[in-house]
Amino acid sequence: MRMVDLIEKKRDGFELSDEEIQFVISGYTAGDIADYQMSAFLMAVYFQDMTENERAALTLAMVDSGDRIDLSAIQGIKVDKHSTGGVGDTTTLVLGPLVAACGVPVAKMSGRGLGHTGGTIDKLEAIEGFHVELTTDEFIQQVNDKKLAVVGQSGNLTPADKKMYALRDVTATVNSIPLIASSIMSKKIAAGADAIVLDVKTGEGAFMKTAEDAEKLAHAMVSIGNATGRKTMAIISDMSQPLGFAIGNALEVKEAIDTLQGKGPEDLTELCLVLGSQMVVLGGKASTLEEARSMLEKAMETGQALQMFKQLIESQGGNSKVVENPELLPQAKVTEQLLSQQEGYISFMEADEIGTAAMVLGAGRAAKDSEIDLAVGIVLHKKVGDFVRKGEALATIHANTEELAECMEMLYNSIEFTKEPVDKPQLISAVITE
């Protein structure tokens, strides 16, 4: 088998066999296939797409390139959740305790963020003492005993994906449905999940800007998951504006605590209930989505979900007093209100620009080695569809830097007004199960 023949075959639109795809991925991971040949192969995929069989084979070949996490010792059905990202996406901090409180084991492996704000790991590390360095045995034991654990991702999960992504990034082949889908799903499968719930974002603050592209990606990932023996479903959710109100690590932890108490933003709460209902059904703890939602709402009302979050913090060395006293979280030196310069209804909020404004303050990473300031960020007070009077607060900025003026200018430029009433964006536009 020769790489040049497989490049030619894919270039001409023919389907590759499982063995041929395995040859490409294993050879490239081992260094036997040169970057220039892999670049040509990726470009052929970009233009010719892949069949469902090819996508599943590509995903499994990427899984086989590194370690697989064996979670079989964890009792029950392990349901993982993945979001394609966005601005103010605090769902994991809420969903983990909420779903675990309903009896579904949540064995969560998360990463650090590159972009607007930190990832789930960064956010949790805003809690004093919280650590994510658990051995595999400790991780499994904690999930069996407490139903919930969150750890950092293994360094040797899907090395083929890491190597391929670095190449895609410099060859203009990132934005390819089969390559995006296999990249995401290979990590989920390697992490040991039995079932997977996907939250695919669409809008200005999302990777997939249009609903059409978001649905294509969702169908691709669901198809891969089901073809590889994992019950998989996806929802398409709005990211035309930030989710919730808080953008920034400690600020998002506080918002997660509010949401677990039933006092969080309406959109964040609803999204967590929709995703959580799917997880509880796939986890075998409810037979219908209605029953699952009722269980989740009860876990909020009775305080079980909040207690589960507190237990997670204590189990992983953190100061659980932040649950009752969020002021113990890192605090910015300066808070400044962003006052509206006009009156009217908010018609548009450019989520990407708002996220970048938070990153300017230090809430996110522009590069992998950038330092995150866990205290800083933005708390919105108004969203699309809300009426605002001149001089009313649009947001509160939490800052430790001299970048406050730049952040304020970016925020003003990201918000548009109209004199006429505006409908709030539809939060969830589709549910995809096959």
C-alpha positions as CSV (number, residue, x, y, z in Angstrom):
1,M,0.0,0.0,0.0
2,R,1.4,3.4,-1.0
3,M,0.3,6.8,0.4
4,V,0.4,8.4,-3.1
5,D,-2.1,5.9,-4.4
6,L,-4.5,6.7,-1.5
7,I,-4.2,10.4,-2.1
8,E,-5.0,9.9,-5.7
9,K,-8.0,7.6,-4.9
10,K,-9.5,10.2,-2.4
11,R,-8.7,13.1,-4.8
12,D,-10.8,11.3,-7.5
13,G,-13.7,10.9,-5.1
14,F,-13.5,7.1,-4.4
15,E,-14.3,5.6,-1.0
16,L,-11.3,4.3,1.1
17,S,-11.5,1.0,2.9
18,D,-11.1,0.8,6.7
19,E,-7.6,-0.8,6.2
20,E,-6.6,2.1,3.9
21,I,-7.6,4.7,6.4
22,Q,-5.9,2.9,9.2
23,F,-2.7,2.8,7.1
24,V,-2.9,6.6,6.6
25,I,-3.5,7.4,10.3
26,S,-1.1,5.0,11.8
27,G,1.6,5.8,9.3
28,Y,1.3,9.5,9.9
29,T,1.2,9.2,13.7
30,A,4.4,7.0,13.5
31,G,6.2,9.5,11.3
32,D,6.3,7.2,8.3
33,I,4.1,9.5,6.2
34,A,5.5,13.0,5.5
35,D,3.6,16.2,6.3
36,Y,3.4,17.1,2.6
37,Q,1.6,13.9,1.8
38,M,-0.8,14.2,4.7
39,S,-1.5,17.8,3.7
40,A,-2.5,16.5,0.2
41,F,-4.7,13.9,1.7
42,L,-6.4,16.4,4.0
43,M,-7.1,18.7,1.1
44,A,-8.5,15.8,-0.9
45,V,-10.9,15.1,2.0
46,Y,-11.7,18.8,2.3
47,F,-12.9,18.9,-1.4
48,Q,-14.3,15.3,-1.8
49,D,-15.8,14.8,1.7
50,M,-16.1,11.3,3.2
51,T,-18.8,8.7,3.3
52,E,-20.3,7.7,6.7
53,N,-18.2,4.5,6.7
54,E,-15.1,6.5,6.0
55,R,-15.9,8.9,8.8
56,A,-16.4,6.1,11.3
57,A,-13.2,4.4,10.2
58,L,-11.2,7.6,10.4
59,T,-12.5,8.2,14.0
60,L,-11.6,4.7,15.2
61,A,-8.2,4.9,13.6
62,M,-7.6,8.2,15.5
63,V,-8.8,6.5,18.7
64,D,-6.4,3.6,18.1
65,S,-3.5,6.0,17.7
66,G,-3.2,6.4,21.5
67,D,-4.6,5.4,24.9
68,R,-8.2,4.4,25.5
69,I,-9.6,5.1,29.0
70,D,-11.3,2.0,30.4
71,L,-14.2,3.1,32.5
72,S,-15.8,-0.4,32.7
73,A,-15.2,-0.5,36.4
74,I,-17.6,2.4,36.9
75,Q,-21.0,1.1,37.7
76,G,-23.8,2.3,35.4
77,I,-24.0,3.9,31.9
78,K,-21.4,6.6,31.5
79,V,-22.9,9.5,29.6
80,D,-20.5,12.2,28.3
81,K,-21.4,15.7,27.1
82,H,-19.6,17.8,24.5
83,S,-20.2,21.4,23.5
84,T,-18.6,22.8,20.4
85,G,-17.9,25.9,22.5
86,G,-18.9,29.5,22.6
87,V,-19.0,32.5,24.9
88,G,-20.1,32.1,28.5
89,D,-20.6,28.3,28.1
90,T,-20.9,27.3,31.7
91,T,-23.0,24.2,31.1
92,T,-20.5,21.5,32.3
93,L,-20.3,23.1,35.7
94,V,-24.1,22.9,36.1
95,L,-24.7,19.6,34.2
96,G,-22.2,17.5,36.0
97,P,-23.7,17.9,39.5
98,L,-27.3,18.1,38.2
99,V,-27.2,14.8,36.3
100,A,-25.1,13.1,39.0
101,A,-27.8,14.1,41.5
102,C,-30.2,12.0,39.4
103,G,-28.0,8.9,39.7
104,V,-26.2,9.0,36.4
105,P,-22.4,8.6,36.9
106,V,-20.5,11.6,35.4
107,A,-16.9,10.8,34.7
108,K,-15.8,14.0,33.1
109,M,-12.5,14.7,31.3
110,S,-12.1,18.3,30.4
111,G,-9.5,20.6,29.0
112,R,-8.1,24.1,29.4
113,G,-9.5,26.8,27.2
114,L,-7.8,28.6,24.3
115,G,-9.8,31.7,23.4
116,H,-12.3,33.9,25.1
117,T,-12.2,32.3,28.6
118,G,-10.7,29.3,30.2
119,G,-12.0,25.7,29.8
120,T,-13.9,23.8,32.5
121,I,-10.6,22.9,34.3
122,D,-9.6,26.6,34.5
123,K,-13.0,27.6,35.8
124,L,-12.9,24.9,38.6
125,E,-9.4,25.9,39.5
126,A,-10.8,29.4,40.4
127,I,-11.9,27.5,43.5
128,E,-9.1,27.6,46.1
129,G,-7.4,24.1,46.4
130,F,-9.4,22.4,43.7
131,H,-7.1,20.0,41.8
132,V,-7.7,17.8,38.7
133,E,-4.8,15.5,39.0
134,L,-6.4,12.2,39.9
135,T,-5.0,8.7,39.1
136,T,-7.2,6.5,37.0
137,D,-8.0,4.4,40.1
138,E,-8.9,7.5,42.1
139,F,-11.0,8.8,39.3
140,I,-13.0,5.6,39.0
141,Q,-13.3,5.2,42.8
142,Q,-14.7,8.8,43.1
143,V,-17.3,8.3,40.4
144,N,-18.4,5.0,42.0
145,D,-18.6,6.5,45.5
146,K,-19.7,10.1,44.7
147,K,-21.2,9.8,41.1
148,L,-19.1,12.7,39.9
149,A,-15.4,13.5,39.1
150,V,-13.7,16.0,36.8
151,V,-10.1,15.5,35.7
152,G,-7.8,16.9,33.0
153,Q,-7.4,15.1,29.7
154,S,-4.7,12.4,29.3
155,G,-1.7,13.5,27.4
156,N,-1.8,10.5,25.1
157,L,-5.4,10.5,24.0
158,T,-5.7,10.5,20.2
159,P,-2.2,11.7,19.4
160,A,-3.1,11.4,15.7
161,D,-5.7,14.1,16.2
162,K,-3.3,16.5,17.8
163,K,-0.7,16.0,15.0
164,M,-3.4,16.3,12.3
165,Y,-5.0,19.4,13.8
166,A,-1.6,21.2,13.8
167,L,-1.3,20.4,10.1
168,R,-4.9,21.4,9.3
169,D,-4.3,24.7,11.1
170,V,-1.6,25.7,8.6
171,T,-3.1,24.1,5.4
172,A,-6.5,25.8,5.5
173,T,-8.3,22.4,6.1
174,V,-9.7,23.1,9.6
175,N,-13.3,23.8,8.3
176,S,-14.1,20.4,7.0
177,I,-17.1,18.5,8.4
178,P,-15.6,15.0,8.4
179,L,-12.3,16.2,9.9
180,I,-14.1,18.3,12.6
181,A,-16.5,15.4,13.4
182,S,-13.8,12.8,13.7
183,S,-11.6,15.0,15.8
184,I,-14.3,15.6,18.4
185,M,-15.7,12.1,18.4
186,S,-12.3,10.4,18.6
187,K,-11.7,12.1,21.9
188,K,-15.1,11.3,23.3
189,I,-14.8,7.6,22.3
190,A,-11.2,7.3,23.6
191,A,-12.4,8.8,26.9
192,G,-14.6,5.8,27.6
193,A,-18.1,7.1,27.3
194,D,-21.0,4.7,26.7
195,A,-23.3,7.4,25.4
196,I,-22.7,10.9,24.2
197,V,-24.8,14.1,24.2
198,L,-23.6,16.8,21.9
199,D,-24.4,20.5,22.1
200,V,-23.6,22.0,18.7
201,K,-23.6,25.8,18.7
202,T,-24.6,28.0,15.9
203,G,-24.4,31.8,15.4
204,E,-21.8,34.6,15.6
205,G,-20.1,33.3,18.8
206,A,-19.9,29.7,17.5
207,F,-17.5,27.8,15.2
208,M,-20.4,26.9,12.9
209,K,-21.9,30.3,12.0
210,T,-25.0,29.0,10.1
211,A,-27.7,26.6,11.2
212,E,-27.2,24.6,8.0
213,D,-23.5,24.0,8.8
214,A,-24.3,23.2,12.5
215,E,-26.8,20.6,11.4
216,K,-24.4,19.0,9.0
217,L,-21.8,18.7,11.8
218,A,-24.3,17.4,14.3
219,H,-25.6,14.7,11.8
220,A,-22.0,13.7,11.1
221,M,-21.1,13.3,14.8
222,V,-24.3,11.4,15.7
223,S,-23.7,9.1,12.7
224,I,-20.1,8.4,13.9
225,G,-21.2,7.8,17.5
226,N,-24.0,5.4,16.6
227,A,-21.8,3.6,14.0
228,T,-19.1,3.0,16.7
229,G,-21.5,1.6,19.3
230,R,-22.2,4.7,21.3
231,K,-25.7,6.0,21.7
232,T,-25.4,9.5,20.5
233,M,-27.7,12.5,20.0
234,A,-27.2,16.2,19.4
235,I,-29.0,19.5,19.9
236,I,-28.4,22.7,17.9
237,S,-28.3,25.7,20.3
238,D,-28.0,29.4,19.8
239,M,-24.7,31.2,20.2
240,S,-25.6,34.4,18.4
241,Q,-25.2,36.1,21.9
242,P,-23.3,34.9,25.0
243,L,-25.0,32.1,27.0
244,G,-26.1,33.3,30.4
245,F,-24.7,36.5,31.8
246,A,-21.2,35.8,33.1
247,I,-18.1,35.6,30.9
248,G,-14.9,34.9,32.9
249,N,-13.8,32.0,35.1
250,A,-14.6,32.9,38.7
251,L,-17.7,34.8,37.5
252,E,-18.9,31.7,35.7
253,V,-18.4,29.5,38.8
254,K,-20.7,31.9,40.7
255,E,-23.3,31.8,37.9
256,A,-23.1,28.0,38.0
257,I,-23.8,28.0,41.8
258,D,-26.8,30.4,41.2
259,T,-28.1,28.1,38.4
260,L,-27.9,25.0,40.6
261,Q,-30.0,26.8,43.1
262,G,-32.6,27.6,40.4
263,K,-31.6,31.3,40.3
264,G,-29.5,31.3,37.2
265,P,-30.1,32.9,33.8
266,E,-33.2,31.6,31.9
267,D,-31.2,30.5,28.8
268,L,-28.5,28.7,30.7
269,T,-31.0,27.0,33.0
270,E,-33.1,25.8,30.0
271,L,-30.2,24.5,28.0
272,C,-28.9,22.5,31.0
273,L,-32.4,21.0,31.6
274,V,-32.6,20.0,27.9
275,L,-29.2,18.5,27.8
276,G,-29.5,17.0,31.2
277,S,-32.8,15.3,30.3
278,Q,-31.1,13.6,27.3
279,M,-28.3,12.5,29.6
280,V,-30.6,11.1,32.3
281,V,-32.6,9.1,29.6
282,L,-29.4,7.8,27.9
283,G,-28.1,6.9,31.4
284,G,-31.2,4.7,32.0
285,K,-32.6,6.6,35.0
286,A,-35.7,7.8,33.2
287,S,-37.8,6.4,30.4
288,T,-39.0,9.7,28.9
289,L,-37.5,13.2,28.6
290,E,-40.5,14.6,30.6
291,E,-39.7,12.3,33.5
292,A,-36.0,13.2,33.3
293,R,-36.7,16.9,33.3
294,S,-38.9,16.5,36.4
295,M,-36.1,14.7,38.2
296,L,-33.6,17.5,37.3
297,E,-36.0,20.2,38.4
298,K,-36.5,18.4,41.7
299,A,-32.7,18.0,42.2
300,M,-32.5,21.8,41.9
301,E,-35.5,22.6,44.1
302,T,-34.4,20.2,46.9
303,G,-30.8,21.3,46.9
304,Q,-29.4,17.9,45.9
305,A,-27.7,19.3,42.8
306,L,-26.0,22.1,44.8
307,Q,-24.9,19.6,47.4
308,M,-23.5,17.4,44.7
309,F,-21.4,20.4,43.5
310,K,-20.2,21.0,47.0
311,Q,-19.3,17.3,47.4
312,L,-17.3,17.5,44.1
313,I,-15.3,20.4,45.4
314,E,-14.5,18.7,48.7
315,S,-13.6,15.4,47.1
316,Q,-11.0,17.2,44.9
317,G,-9.4,19.3,47.6
318,G,-11.3,22.6,47.0
319,N,-12.8,25.0,49.5
320,S,-16.5,24.2,49.4
321,K,-17.4,27.3,51.4
322,V,-17.5,29.1,48.0
323,V,-20.9,27.5,47.5
324,E,-22.4,29.5,50.4
325,N,-20.0,32.4,50.0
326,P,-19.0,33.0,46.3
327,E,-17.1,36.1,47.5
328,L,-14.3,33.6,48.4
329,L,-13.7,33.2,44.7
330,P,-11.0,35.4,43.1
331,Q,-12.1,39.1,43.0
332,A,-11.1,41.7,40.5
333,K,-9.6,45.0,41.8
334,V,-11.9,47.2,39.7
335,T,-15.6,46.9,38.7
336,E,-16.9,49.4,36.1
337,Q,-20.5,49.6,34.8
338,L,-21.0,49.9,31.0
339,L,-23.8,52.5,30.7
340,S,-26.0,52.6,27.7
341,Q,-25.5,55.6,25.5
342,Q,-28.9,55.3,23.9
343,E,-32.5,54.1,24.5
344,G,-34.2,51.2,22.7
345,Y,-34.4,47.4,22.3
346,I,-31.2,45.4,21.9
347,S,-31.4,43.9,18.5
348,F,-27.9,42.3,18.2
349,M,-25.0,41.3,20.5
350,E,-21.9,40.1,18.7
351,A,-20.9,37.2,20.9
352,D,-17.5,36.8,19.4
353,E,-16.5,40.4,20.0
354,I,-17.9,40.3,23.6
355,G,-15.8,37.1,24.2
356,T,-12.7,38.9,22.8
357,A,-13.4,41.8,25.1
358,A,-13.2,39.4,28.1
359,M,-10.0,38.0,26.7
360,V,-8.5,41.5,26.5
361,L,-9.0,41.7,30.2
362,G,-7.1,38.5,30.7
363,A,-10.1,36.0,31.1
364,G,-8.9,33.8,28.2
365,R,-5.8,32.7,26.3
366,A,-4.6,34.2,23.1
367,A,-1.9,31.5,23.0
368,K,-1.4,28.2,24.7
369,D,1.2,29.6,27.1
370,S,-0.9,32.8,28.0
371,E,-1.6,33.3,31.7
372,I,-5.3,33.5,32.7
373,D,-6.6,35.9,35.3
374,L,-9.3,33.9,37.0
375,A,-11.0,37.0,38.6
376,V,-11.7,39.1,35.5
377,G,-14.5,39.2,33.0
378,I,-17.8,40.6,32.1
379,V,-21.3,40.2,33.6
380,L,-24.1,41.2,31.2
381,H,-27.3,42.8,32.6
382,K,-29.2,42.9,29.3
383,K,-29.6,40.5,26.3
384,V,-31.2,40.6,22.9
385,G,-34.9,41.6,23.1
386,D,-34.5,43.6,26.3
387,F,-35.5,47.3,26.5
388,V,-32.7,49.6,27.7
389,R,-33.0,53.2,28.9
390,K,-30.1,55.7,28.3
391,G,-27.7,55.6,31.2
392,E,-28.9,52.1,32.3
393,A,-26.2,49.5,32.9
394,L,-25.6,47.1,30.0
395,A,-22.9,45.1,31.8
396,T,-20.4,45.2,34.7
397,I,-16.7,44.8,33.8
398,H,-14.4,43.1,36.3
399,A,-10.8,44.1,35.6
400,N,-7.3,44.0,37.0
401,T,-5.6,45.5,34.0
402,E,-5.2,48.8,32.2
403,E,-7.2,47.3,29.3
404,L,-10.6,48.6,30.7
405,A,-11.1,51.4,28.2
406,E,-10.3,49.0,25.2
407,C,-12.8,46.5,26.7
408,M,-15.5,49.1,27.1
409,E,-15.1,50.3,23.5
410,M,-15.3,46.7,22.2
411,L,-18.5,46.1,24.2
412,Y,-20.1,49.3,22.9
413,N,-19.3,48.3,19.3
414,S,-20.7,44.8,19.8
415,I,-24.2,45.9,20.8
416,E,-26.9,47.2,18.4
417,F,-30.2,48.9,19.2
418,T,-33.6,49.4,17.5
419,K,-36.6,51.4,18.4
420,E,-39.0,48.5,17.6
421,P,-39.5,45.5,19.9
422,V,-37.3,42.5,19.1
423,D,-38.0,38.8,19.6
424,K,-35.5,36.9,21.8
425,P,-33.4,34.3,19.8
426,Q,-34.7,30.8,19.7
427,L,-32.4,28.8,22.1
428,I,-32.7,25.4,20.6
429,S,-33.5,24.9,16.9
430,A,-33.1,21.2,16.4
431,V,-32.7,17.8,18.1
432,I,-30.8,15.2,16.1
433,T,-30.8,11.5,17.0
434,E,-29.8,9.8,13.7
